């Protein structure tokens, strides 16, 4: 597993961007734990990313990231791909 030196995706258990935080920074596809859908932030530092509603980054990406963003209202993505 290669870890991105910059961009990463943080997911909180919630509600909102509170409680348990899990950081996803590996290059390629990573499944987001079912318990980590309270809120998120993506910190862009050179690597773009995409979020998928399905596990294992299958199908078409739901959302693509090319800048930093945060949303504390919850999300439904089940996997996340960091392009390295």
Backbone bond lengths (Angstrom), bond angles and torsions (degrees), N, CA, C in turn:
res aa  C-N    CA-C-N  psi(-1)  N-CA   C-N-CA  omega(-1)  CA-C   N-CA-C  phi
1 X - - - 1.450 - - 1.524 109.02 -
2 X 1.305 116.03 126.10 1.465 122.33 176.33 1.521 108.12 -94.97
3 X 1.305 116.91 133.55 1.457 121.21 178.70 1.520 109.81 -101.91
4 X 1.315 115.24 134.84 1.462 120.13 177.20 1.522 108.68 -66.87
5 X 1.304 116.97 137.69 1.455 120.75 179.03 1.513 112.16 -82.73
6 X 1.308 117.13 -3.51 1.449 118.38 -174.06 1.524 112.17 -138.13
7 X 1.306 117.96 -83.05 1.464 121.25 -172.27 1.526 111.74 -61.65
8 X 1.333 115.82 144.48 1.461 120.17 176.80 1.519 110.34 -153.94
9 X 1.326 115.32 160.00 1.457 124.13 -179.52 1.518 107.44 -118.69
10 X 1.334 117.53 122.71 1.463 122.72 175.78 1.517 109.13 -105.20
11 X 1.320 116.82 135.44 1.461 121.72 177.18 1.523 108.84 -127.48
12 X 1.335 116.46 133.51 1.457 122.41 -179.46 1.525 110.47 -104.92
13 X 1.320 114.99 152.05 1.459 120.68 177.13 1.522 110.72 -71.02
14 X 1.321 116.68 -30.98 1.460 120.52 177.97 1.509 112.94 87.46
15 X 1.324 115.50 -179.45 1.464 124.64 7.33 1.527 111.59 -67.81
16 X 1.317 114.78 145.69 1.457 120.35 -178.91 1.518 111.67 65.26
17 X 1.316 116.69 -152.92 1.468 122.29 179.95 1.520 109.61 -90.16
18 X 1.323 115.66 59.98 1.461 123.03 -177.53 1.520 110.25 -135.26
19 X 1.309 114.91 167.41 1.457 124.66 176.32 1.514 111.82 69.74
20 X 1.306 119.06 -142.17 1.463 122.76 -171.20 1.526 111.46 -66.15
21 X 1.324 115.96 127.26 1.464 123.32 178.07 1.521 108.68 -106.36
22 X 1.315 116.41 135.39 1.458 121.31 172.84 1.522 107.86 -125.44
23 X 1.329 116.30 130.18 1.463 121.46 -178.59 1.528 109.72 -103.18
24 X 1.325 115.03 132.57 1.461 122.38 177.54 1.521 107.23 -113.99
25 X 1.332 117.07 116.10 1.461 120.36 -176.26 1.526 112.86 -134.26
26 X 1.318 117.78 4.03 1.466 120.88 -179.09 1.523 110.73 -74.00
27 X 1.313 116.06 142.32 1.460 120.35 173.11 1.523 108.84 -67.30
28 X 1.319 115.95 146.57 1.457 120.44 -179.91 1.512 111.72 89.20
29 X 1.325 115.85 -157.14 1.463 121.87 -173.56 1.522 112.37 -91.92
30 X 1.323 115.80 136.42 1.454 122.94 174.30 1.519 108.09 -135.76
31 X 1.333 116.83 134.19 1.457 120.46 175.41 1.521 109.39 -79.33
32 X 1.323 116.39 139.49 1.462 122.42 178.37 1.523 107.54 -90.39
33 X 1.316 117.08 128.59 1.469 121.04 -179.57 1.523 110.76 -59.30
34 X 1.307 115.51 143.61 1.468 121.30 -178.83 1.528 111.70 -59.33
35 X 1.322 117.80 -27.38 1.468 121.88 -178.19 1.523 113.01 -80.95
36 X 1.326 118.38 -4.25 1.469 122.19 -172.46 1.526 112.71 -112.51
37 X 1.319 117.85 53.48 1.463 120.72 -177.11 1.529 113.50 -121.25
38 X 1.333 117.89 20.67 1.457 120.83 -177.98 1.521 114.08 -76.21
39 X 1.307 116.96 -35.15 1.457 123.00 -179.58 1.513 108.43 -174.27
40 X 1.332 117.02 168.01 1.461 119.56 -177.18 1.519 111.33 -150.42
41 X 1.316 113.92 163.26 1.456 121.03 166.19 1.523 107.26 -144.20
42 X 1.320 115.18 144.22 1.458 121.53 173.10 1.511 106.61 -118.46
43 X 1.321 116.35 124.96 1.457 121.49 178.35 1.525 107.70 -104.91
44 X 1.322 115.31 110.93 1.464 121.96 -178.76 1.520 109.96 -87.63
45 X 1.335 115.19 122.73 1.460 120.35 176.09 1.526 109.62 -139.98
46 X 1.327 116.10 38.44 1.453 120.12 175.02 1.519 115.27 124.85
47 X 1.329 118.16 -30.59 1.460 121.34 179.40 1.520 109.69 -103.06
48 X 1.332 116.37 128.77 1.460 120.38 175.48 1.520 108.91 -80.25
49 X 1.331 116.13 168.40 1.457 120.38 -178.01 1.521 110.23 -149.84
50 X 1.322 115.16 168.27 1.461 121.59 177.91 1.520 108.88 -144.42
51 X 1.332 115.92 144.69 1.462 122.11 178.22 1.524 109.12 -111.40
52 X 1.320 115.87 141.83 1.463 122.84 -177.29 1.524 110.07 -122.82
53 X 1.328 116.17 143.03 1.461 120.45 176.26 1.517 111.39 -74.72
54 X 1.319 117.38 -17.46 1.455 122.85 -177.90 1.523 110.63 -101.59
55 X 1.315 116.16 162.71 1.461 121.08 173.17 1.523 108.98 -73.60
56 X 1.318 116.36 158.07 1.464 123.79 174.15 1.528 114.07 60.66
57 X 1.328 117.72 24.24 1.474 123.30 176.14 1.524 112.52 53.90
58 X 1.305 116.64 40.02 1.468 121.03 -179.64 1.517 110.45 -89.62
59 X 1.325 114.87 147.14 1.455 120.41 178.35 1.516 111.70 84.49
60 X 1.315 114.47 -154.08 1.464 121.86 -176.92 1.526 109.63 -92.63
61 X 1.319 116.37 138.01 1.465 120.50 177.62 1.523 109.93 -62.13
62 X 1.326 116.55 137.22 1.460 122.19 178.15 1.524 110.77 -80.27
63 X 1.330 116.21 -42.42 1.462 121.72 -176.86 1.523 109.04 -139.49
64 X 1.326 116.46 139.69 1.469 121.43 177.18 1.533 109.09 -116.07
65 X 1.319 115.68 144.68 1.458 121.77 -176.62 1.527 110.62 -120.22
66 X 1.318 116.06 125.50 1.464 121.29 174.69 1.529 110.20 -133.90
67 X 1.324 115.44 14.94 1.467 122.31 175.49 1.523 107.67 -156.17
68 X 1.307 117.00 165.08 1.464 120.83 178.98 1.519 110.28 -71.80
69 X 1.329 116.25 143.14 1.461 121.59 -178.75 1.530 108.95 -155.88
70 X 1.335 116.25 152.18 1.462 121.55 176.16 1.520 108.77 -140.41
71 X 1.331 115.92 141.47 1.465 121.73 176.13 1.521 107.56 -145.89
72 X 1.306 116.30 121.50 1.462 121.11 -175.97 1.526 112.54 -104.31
73 X 1.332 117.19 23.96 1.468 120.02 -178.47 1.524 112.94 -104.54
74 X 1.305 118.04 9.93 1.456 121.43 179.72 1.517 111.65 92.82
75 X 1.324 116.33 162.19 1.462 121.67 -179.03 1.523 109.46 -155.17
76 X 1.318 116.16 162.14 1.457 120.98 -176.45 1.515 115.01 -112.89
77 X 1.333 118.12 6.02 1.460 120.11 -178.26 1.521 110.61 -67.44
78 X 1.314 115.26 144.86 1.461 120.48 -179.99 1.521 113.53 -111.08
79 X 1.325 117.32 -11.22 1.462 120.18 176.26 1.523 109.86 -152.17
80 X 1.329 114.42 161.52 1.454 121.71 -171.97 1.522 108.67 -143.16
81 X 1.331 117.26 133.97 1.464 121.99 -177.64 1.521 109.88 -120.09
82 X 1.337 116.83 121.18 1.461 121.64 175.36 1.525 107.75 -102.64
83 X 1.320 115.48 122.87 1.469 121.62 -178.73 1.527 109.64 -84.69
84 X 1.319 117.21 115.31 1.476 121.68 179.90 1.512 110.52 -121.76
